[in-house]
Amino acid sequence: MSWVGRKLPRYEDPVLLQGRGRYTADLADGARALRFVRSPVARGRILGVKAPLGATVITAADLADVKPICARLDRPDYVLVAQPILARERVTYVGEPIAAVLADTAAAAEDLAELVEVEIAAETPVVTLDQALAPGAPQVHDAAPENTLIDARLETPDVAAAFAAAHEVVEFAFTSQRQAAMPLEARGAVAALDPATGRVTLTASTQMPHLLRTGIADALGMAESELRVVAPEVGGGFGQKMALVPEQIIAVWAARRFSCAVAWIEDRLENLTASAHARDQRLHLRGAFDADGRLLGIDADVLCNVGAYSSFPATCGVEPLMALADLPGPYRVPEYRVRARAVDSNTCPMAPYRGVSRPVITAAMERLMDCAAFRLGLDPLEIRRRNLIAEFPHTSVTGVVQDGGSYREAMEAAAGLVDIAAFRARQQQARAEGRYLGLGISVFSERTGPGSPAFAARRMAITPGFERVELAMDPSGFLEARIGSSPHGQGLKTSLAQLLADETGVAPDQIRVISGDTDRTPYGWGTFASRSLVIAGGACKLAGIKLRDRLKEVAAQLLEAAPSDIDLGGGRAVVRGTDLGVEIREIARTAYFQSHRFPAIAETGLSAVATYDPYGTFSNACHIAIVAVDLATGQVAIERFVVVEDAGRLINPMIVEGQIHGGVAQGIANALYEAVVYDDGGNFLSGSLADYLVPTMAEIPTLEIHHLETLTEASVTGAKGVGEGGTIGAPAAVLNAVSDALSPFGIAIYEMPITPQRIRQLLRDSRSSPQ
Amino acid sequence: MKPAAFQYFAPRSLDEALDLLAEHGEEGKVLAGGQSLVPAMNFRLARPRSLVDINRIAALDYVREEDATLRIGALARHARFEVPVAAGALGALLPRVARHIAHLPIRVRGTFAGSLAHADPASEWCLLATTLDAELVAARRGGTRVLRPAEFFAGALTTALAAEELLTEIRLPLLGEDWHTGFVEFSRRAGDYALAMAAALLRLEGGRVVEARIGVGGATDRPLRSAAAEQILVGSDGGRDAARAAADAAAQAIEHPLEDVQAGAEYRRDLVRAMVERAVAQACG
């Protein structure tokens, strides 16, 4: 029986659930505490930094030899802005590190940090998109006129004709407020110098240990091999931890400079203020439709407020360029004009956040579909039926190739589960009683597992993509798989063990997946972009096949049969059709200790290496939300949330559902709750979890999840990634549902999050009673 | 997120605690449940030089009925009120209020008296004490005094308690069976500080409201009684029209609503209106 497809409990869980997991902060014993002195103002000139006598205080003056962080993008419209490790002459956002102090305890370090006197001549900052783009606005960086770091454009030849021929043009501005990824574990770094070798081991809460090593080694001018980066248990990342940050560079620098171990354990205030933000976007969207509701063209102007710097390695292009390429999503868009800009400001820099731009562009596109349907008198399902891509492979107007997608099937399945006709009857009845219910649909594609060709198209100087896996069976038959990906809560190790078990015949509990240690694993890119199951999983399958052949070679000789007659499974090799067999552990033992008998595998022994670098593949889903809006308070309650997901072959359905659960919860958070708020002076107003509203279990409904399983040949396992889909699709479903609920008042929602206060304001501004 | 250095005292008796508070004056702070004080210290928003931890003073840990009042000692935790601790309408009301207070771990530790002494505008107990016109017993070395909420609450996070005083007991009047009560609050997430809340205590005779106490919390710098709403309700049947009129009056009477990112002035009034209307409906339902 196949291990793939089973809801195998996660091997990762017992340790985590029993509190035995070791996170970065658990590994900080004996290290001196590193604490940062951060800018209290959004913009200004540093006049002086005065340290108390005798204290260990690090300032920019100490870092003359340390290179700034430079995220490079090979585009003519890209303005490179170097991020200093510690602010030198100017501060550019609240929370920017200016100095670092070292003390024996975290409390003493905090005391010391308070005693560092920083004198800053504050200046008027640019905080919002409007402020940054206003004529004559102050420039955040001298190098970036009009505060624009990227200005990307694309236009097909006949856009104007499409709009001229349109029966209906739907147009609106859609706004997403800034959000924070909010991993349960904040960031952290423990750097320790080994006095014997001079090497430094950096234990860090990161999604990308190898890239972190590259970035830090480059910044400090050291050989990569002199630095070992270890990602222990990582309590979530969601993209926030796939950025090289000054704090980690300083930690390694300080360990070398002071020949000691230092620990930076980020607190929640720092994480909210100064880690990385996302989703601060405004789109001006126009859609041209013919009389039948067919989309003729899209015209989009996308503005992304990317904060003060461009994060390494993803760059500040991560949101605008994703929007540019993926805005058409699951729809046929014949003509397309788009301008996508990265606008810098005196705010915390952006990093990727689960979904990257697509939660926003999907919400905007799905609002567009509903608005067009309303104008044309079409059912929201029908207008989607007429526009969803149905023939594959499909090359989009932006050159993105979709290998497959079950858009229609997923939507019809979800609609059937909800019974939309019954809902409409209930909605009418409720309205008569003064209760306002709404139903919202969201159909979307999720680009997953992009390999190096996909990232190369984005022209990143560092082009992620491949994953390599090294398999080694030890003499007792236990299998170790060393991967370059760096899971941080996804259950990837269990999924990979299931894939490997099917190829090698070794039970999953006899397989250990090793990740997150640059000394132990091959160079890899880490875990992001819904890539690890697709790419590391593909590499595991390919390596597993090689190892299987080697095991068969040995088994065939032991059993005096042909390798092609050997089956592996259940921890044994058997001669097909007979009861002749041998335990895999016996094969392993013999292969090692009688190696002279097996010249065919002399070169590799029982090891195998494989690299996988696919183009990528698309998963898809349909979300349907049913909400109730309380008119008196503006509160939105989600009554029902249905997901029909197609992630290709399900390696472990329970883990897939876990990804959907977490993703949808974050999507609901994006739609209704979370907003990072600055005032006009660039002061940070969301500095605690009482202000930044992460929803709790009480706010997230029970999710009804159903699967389609359309296999793809675009990945060797038939599986597609599923890490981001929940986050991508949920906001659109919720916003469409709220709009549907409030449609009797002529209210349509073009912003996220949509808050109770805002709903009350819209109700007040609208006609006072329902139509 | 580490507090500034402080001295820590753990007295075993009330007298010892009052001596310590007298000795440390403005530099001292009482630690009971610590659910507000300790986070404030970790943010370094509060920097007491000395903490007087009263948790070992067993004599302060009580809830009992006496002289037609419910007497709540300084160490009675929120969670204690999740089940009825008194008979009658008050006994029924307290659990309905208690479940709105933050989250279980906070309720297990935080205290009723601590909430009052902290005087957060969004405190449920502050609202209830105001609505019921509770007696608040403050002790200092050598004496006690009894304050009423109107004089006790001086503003957001500000009370009439002197630095050397400890709030030792709260006395809530027990309510007869003819009292009907409602309590509702609005927050963005379960357990959050209320953006607005209302308590409606109505005494009915023959289907008519003969006495009304309407309290509004979370909307202004301190909880308040809404005289305007109470006037409308007295003599009415407490039905939908009366509730709506009372709610409108209560909302209009709010003079200086709190304003923050979650709720500006206008929205706060909206919420007061909705909460008062629902609290009255709940009381009369």
Interface residues (C-beta under 8 A of the other chain):
Chain A: T105 A106 A107 E110 D111 E114 D267 R268 L269 A632 T633 G634 Q635 Y673 V677 L685 S686 S688 A690 D691 L693 P695 T696 A698 E699 T755 P756 Q757 R760 Q761 R764
Chain B: M1 K2 P3 A4 A5 F43 R44 F186 R188 R189 A190 G191 D192 Y193 V261 Q262 A263 G264 E266 Y267 D270 L271 R273 A274 E277
